[in-house]
Amino acid sequence: MATTLSLNLLLVGALLLGWGHLPGRITAPAAPRPAAFHLGAPASCAESGSVDEVAVPTTYLADGEIRALVYLPPCYDPQARPGYPLLVLIHGQGYTPQQWLDLDLPGRADALIQRGEAPPFVVLMPYDPPPAMRPPHTGFDEAFLNDLLPWFTQRYPVRAEREYWAVGGISRGAAWAIHFGLQGWDRFGALGGHSPPVFWSDSPHLRAWLTSIPEAAWPRIYLDIGDADRQDILGAARDFESLLTEMGIPHEWHLNVGRHEQAYWDAHLEDYLRWYAAAWSPAAPEASPTQEDSR
């Protein structure tokens, strides 16, 4: 049976020194929480969000389970209706979901929500275990789509509409975001690639995947990378962005100062969260066909 560990953010900072250092899994009693506020309304409480650890059985991975961390917003209501927007964020190669905690995603998301600059939302951070193989030679994609997501949506109140679902990632996680976001365009309304390579096995299919998406259903797309990133990754990101431009598909492209490192993603994480959340606000502006930032 899947197990859940609820941690308040103070314990997260004190205990989560690495994925392998998580305390033994327990089920913590749920404290009463006030009702969730309406989408786009400022937070009415000062409590911090929380982080759950989950493990779901799967036959697709050698460990027999797929693990993830789940960020829950301040004043989280397990009975919220119609539910919360869902953001899926996938870590980079050589990291675990702890990467997002090291970047203080919970604290930054809390601040945006409590200031009324973003509606409350849930973040699912799955663990892509080694070895780092490309699809279709890894079971991560099947475990994520066939086991983790169905289990998750049965236990957490997230909205069903695709415009309230987004997928993003860092480095290898960005390659997964492109993979899931284009093949699963009917599931995800937005995808974000942060320092994005593209899986070699996906590259020959990108044009066909994009062509198969109805124009009215094109996902929101955000791409960013540092100008001093690895040349192979920078080249792959430029090629993907060029393809989007050639096909007239709206997207944002940000070429920033920086390298392929944690310091770069730390400097831009709040930008990412603001972009994802912008579409979930009542008066979110429409995206322009192509927005380029060459800072």
C-alpha positions as CSV (number, residue, x, y, z in Angstrom):
1,M,0.0,0.0,0.0
2,A,1.2,3.5,-0.8
3,T,2.5,5.3,2.2
4,T,2.5,9.0,3.0
5,L,4.7,11.1,5.3
6,S,3.5,14.6,6.1
7,L,6.2,17.0,7.2
8,N,5.8,20.6,8.1
9,L,8.4,22.8,6.4
10,L,10.4,23.3,9.6
11,L,10.9,19.5,9.7
12,V,11.7,19.5,6.0
13,G,14.6,21.9,6.5
14,A,15.9,20.0,9.5
15,L,15.5,16.4,8.3
16,L,15.6,16.3,4.6
17,L,19.4,16.4,4.1
18,G,19.1,14.1,1.1
19,W,16.7,11.6,-0.4
20,G,18.4,8.8,1.4
21,H,18.1,10.5,4.8
22,L,14.3,10.7,5.0
23,P,12.9,9.4,8.4
24,G,11.0,6.2,8.4
25,R,7.6,6.4,6.7
26,I,4.7,7.0,9.0
27,T,1.2,8.4,8.6
28,A,0.9,11.6,10.6
29,P,-2.6,12.6,11.9
30,A,-4.1,15.3,9.8
31,A,-4.6,18.5,11.8
32,P,-7.9,20.4,11.1
33,R,-7.4,23.1,8.5
34,P,-9.5,26.0,7.4
35,A,-11.4,25.8,4.1
36,A,-9.4,26.6,1.0
37,F,-10.0,30.1,-0.4
38,H,-11.2,30.7,-3.9
39,L,-8.8,30.6,-6.8
40,G,-6.8,33.9,-7.0
41,A,-7.8,35.1,-3.5
42,P,-5.0,36.1,-1.1
43,A,-4.2,33.6,1.7
44,S,-6.2,34.2,4.9
45,C,-3.8,32.3,7.1
46,A,-0.1,32.6,8.0
47,E,0.7,28.9,8.3
48,S,3.3,27.3,6.1
49,G,2.6,24.8,3.5
50,S,3.7,21.2,4.0
51,V,5.5,18.4,2.2
52,D,4.4,14.8,1.9
53,E,6.5,11.9,0.9
54,V,4.7,9.2,-1.1
55,A,5.7,5.8,-2.5
56,V,3.4,4.0,-4.9
57,P,3.8,0.3,-6.0
58,T,4.8,-0.2,-9.6
59,T,6.0,-3.1,-11.8
60,Y,7.9,-0.7,-14.1
61,L,10.9,0.1,-11.8
62,A,13.4,-2.2,-10.2
63,D,12.6,-1.0,-6.7
64,G,9.0,-2.0,-7.1
65,E,7.8,1.6,-6.2
66,I,7.8,5.1,-7.6
67,R,8.5,7.8,-5.0
68,A,7.7,11.4,-4.9
69,L,7.4,14.5,-2.8
70,V,4.2,16.5,-2.7
71,Y,4.0,20.2,-1.8
72,L,0.7,21.3,-0.3
73,P,-0.1,25.0,0.0
74,P,-0.9,27.0,3.1
75,C,-4.4,26.3,4.4
76,Y,-4.5,23.1,2.4
77,D,-8.0,21.6,2.4
78,P,-8.1,17.9,1.5
79,Q,-11.8,18.3,0.6
80,A,-11.3,21.4,-1.6
81,R,-13.6,21.7,-4.6
82,P,-13.2,22.0,-7.5
83,G,-9.6,21.4,-6.4
84,Y,-6.1,22.8,-6.7
85,P,-4.0,23.5,-9.9
86,L,-1.3,20.8,-10.3
87,L,2.3,21.5,-11.1
88,V,4.5,18.5,-11.8
89,L,8.2,19.3,-11.5
90,I,11.0,16.8,-12.3
91,H,14.5,17.0,-11.0
92,G,17.7,17.0,-12.9
93,Q,20.1,14.1,-13.6
94,G,22.2,13.2,-10.5
95,Y,19.6,14.8,-8.2
96,T,16.4,13.6,-6.5
97,P,13.2,15.5,-5.6
98,Q,15.3,17.0,-2.8
99,Q,16.7,19.4,-5.4
100,W,13.4,21.3,-5.3
101,L,13.6,21.6,-1.5
102,D,17.2,22.7,-1.7
103,L,16.0,25.5,-4.0
104,D,13.4,26.4,-1.3
105,L,10.4,25.7,-3.6
106,P,8.1,25.3,-0.6
107,G,9.1,28.6,0.9
108,R,8.9,30.5,-2.4
109,A,5.5,29.0,-3.3
110,D,4.2,29.9,0.2
111,A,5.3,33.5,-0.2
112,L,3.7,33.9,-3.6
113,I,0.4,32.4,-2.3
114,Q,0.4,34.3,1.0
115,R,1.0,37.6,-0.8
116,G,-1.9,36.9,-3.1
117,E,0.4,36.8,-6.2
118,A,-0.5,33.2,-7.0
119,P,-3.5,31.0,-6.2
120,P,-2.9,28.0,-3.9
121,F,-1.5,25.1,-5.9
122,V,-0.1,21.6,-5.4
123,V,3.3,20.4,-6.7
124,L,4.1,16.8,-7.4
125,M,7.8,16.1,-7.6
126,P,8.5,12.5,-8.8
127,Y,11.8,10.7,-8.3
128,D,13.4,9.6,-11.6
129,P,15.9,6.9,-10.3
130,P,19.2,5.9,-11.9
131,P,20.4,4.7,-14.3
132,A,19.6,7.7,-16.5
133,M,18.3,6.0,-19.6
134,R,16.3,7.5,-22.4
135,P,12.7,6.5,-23.2
136,P,11.7,3.8,-24.1
137,H,14.5,2.1,-22.2
138,T,13.4,3.4,-18.7
139,G,10.3,2.5,-16.8
140,F,10.0,5.9,-15.2
141,D,7.6,7.3,-17.8
142,E,5.3,4.2,-17.5
143,A,5.5,4.2,-13.7
144,F,4.7,8.0,-13.6
145,L,1.8,7.9,-16.0
146,N,0.2,4.5,-15.2
147,D,0.8,4.2,-11.4
148,L,1.8,7.5,-9.7
149,L,-0.6,9.9,-11.5
150,P,-3.8,7.7,-11.1
151,W,-3.0,7.1,-7.4
152,F,-2.2,10.8,-6.8
153,T,-5.4,12.1,-8.4
154,Q,-7.5,9.7,-6.2
155,R,-5.9,11.0,-3.0
156,Y,-5.3,14.7,-3.6
157,P,-8.0,17.2,-4.6
158,V,-6.6,18.6,-7.9
159,R,-8.6,20.1,-10.7
160,A,-9.3,17.9,-13.7
161,E,-9.1,20.5,-16.5
162,R,-5.9,20.5,-18.5
163,E,-5.5,24.2,-18.2
164,Y,-4.9,23.7,-14.5
165,W,-2.2,21.0,-15.1
166,A,1.5,21.9,-15.9
167,V,4.7,19.9,-16.2
168,G,8.2,21.3,-15.9
169,G,11.7,20.2,-15.1
170,I,15.4,21.0,-14.8
171,S,17.9,19.6,-17.2
172,R,17.0,15.9,-17.7
173,G,13.7,16.8,-15.9
174,A,13.1,19.4,-18.6
175,A,13.6,16.7,-21.3
176,W,10.9,14.7,-19.5
177,A,8.6,17.8,-19.4
178,I,8.9,18.1,-23.1
179,H,8.3,14.4,-23.6
180,F,5.2,14.4,-21.3
181,G,4.0,17.8,-22.4
182,L,3.9,17.0,-26.1
183,Q,2.8,13.4,-26.0
184,G,0.3,14.2,-23.3
185,W,-0.9,17.5,-24.6
186,D,-4.5,16.5,-23.7
187,R,-3.4,16.2,-20.1
188,F,-1.0,19.1,-19.6
189,G,-1.9,22.7,-20.5
190,A,1.6,24.0,-20.0
191,L,5.2,22.8,-20.1
192,G,8.3,24.4,-18.9
193,G,11.8,23.4,-19.9
194,H,14.6,24.9,-17.7
195,S,18.0,24.3,-19.2
196,P,16.4,21.8,-21.5
197,P,18.1,19.1,-23.5
198,V,15.8,16.9,-25.7
199,F,16.0,13.1,-25.5
200,W,17.7,11.8,-28.6
201,S,15.0,9.3,-29.0
202,D,12.4,12.1,-28.9
203,S,14.1,14.4,-31.4
204,P,12.9,12.7,-34.6
205,H,9.3,12.9,-33.4
206,L,9.0,16.5,-32.2
207,R,7.6,17.9,-35.4
208,A,5.0,15.1,-35.7
209,W,4.0,15.5,-32.1
210,L,3.6,19.2,-32.4
211,T,1.7,18.8,-35.7
212,S,-0.8,16.5,-34.0
213,I,-1.8,19.1,-31.4
214,P,-4.8,21.1,-32.5
215,E,-4.0,24.8,-32.8
216,A,-6.7,25.6,-30.2
217,A,-5.0,23.2,-27.8
218,W,-1.4,24.3,-28.1
219,P,0.1,24.2,-24.5
220,R,1.7,27.2,-23.0
221,I,5.5,26.7,-23.4
222,Y,8.3,28.3,-21.4
223,L,12.0,27.7,-22.3
224,D,15.0,29.2,-20.6
225,I,18.7,28.4,-20.4
226,G,22.0,30.1,-19.4
227,D,24.3,31.5,-22.1
228,A,27.2,29.6,-20.6
229,D,25.4,26.2,-20.4
230,R,26.9,23.1,-21.9
231,Q,27.1,23.5,-25.7
232,D,25.3,20.2,-26.4
233,I,22.4,21.2,-24.2
234,L,22.4,24.8,-25.4
235,G,22.3,23.6,-29.0
236,A,19.4,21.2,-28.3
237,A,17.4,24.0,-26.6
238,R,18.0,26.4,-29.5
239,D,17.0,23.7,-32.0
240,F,13.7,23.1,-30.2
241,E,13.0,26.8,-29.9
242,S,13.8,27.2,-33.6
243,L,11.3,24.5,-34.4
244,L,8.6,26.1,-32.4
245,T,9.3,29.5,-34.1
246,E,9.3,27.8,-37.5
247,M,5.9,26.2,-36.8
248,G,4.4,29.4,-35.4
249,I,3.7,27.9,-32.0
250,P,3.5,30.5,-29.2
251,H,6.2,30.1,-26.6
252,E,8.5,32.1,-24.3
253,W,12.3,31.9,-24.8
254,H,14.7,33.2,-22.2
255,L,18.4,33.2,-22.9
256,N,19.8,34.3,-19.5
257,V,23.3,34.8,-18.1
258,G,24.4,31.6,-16.3
259,R,25.6,28.1,-16.4
260,H,24.1,24.6,-16.0
261,E,24.2,24.7,-12.2
262,Q,22.1,25.0,-9.1
263,A,22.9,28.7,-8.7
264,Y,21.3,29.4,-12.1
265,W,18.0,27.6,-11.2
266,D,18.0,29.2,-7.8
267,A,18.1,32.6,-9.4
268,H,15.1,31.9,-11.7
269,L,12.9,29.5,-9.7
270,E,10.5,32.3,-8.6
271,D,10.2,33.3,-12.3
272,Y,9.2,29.8,-13.1
273,L,6.6,29.6,-10.4
274,R,5.1,33.0,-11.4
275,W,4.8,31.8,-15.0
276,Y,3.1,28.5,-14.2
277,A,0.7,30.2,-11.8
278,A,-0.2,33.1,-14.1
279,A,-2.6,30.9,-16.1
280,W,-4.4,29.9,-13.0
281,S,-5.3,33.5,-12.0
282,P,-8.8,34.8,-13.0
283,A,-7.5,37.6,-15.1
284,A,-4.4,35.9,-16.6
285,P,-3.3,37.7,-19.8
286,E,-3.1,35.8,-23.0
287,A,0.4,34.8,-24.2
288,S,1.8,36.6,-27.2
289,P,2.8,34.4,-30.1
290,T,6.6,34.5,-29.2
291,Q,8.2,36.3,-26.4
292,E,12.0,36.4,-26.4
293,D,14.3,37.6,-23.6
294,S,18.0,37.7,-24.3
295,R,19.2,39.0,-21.0
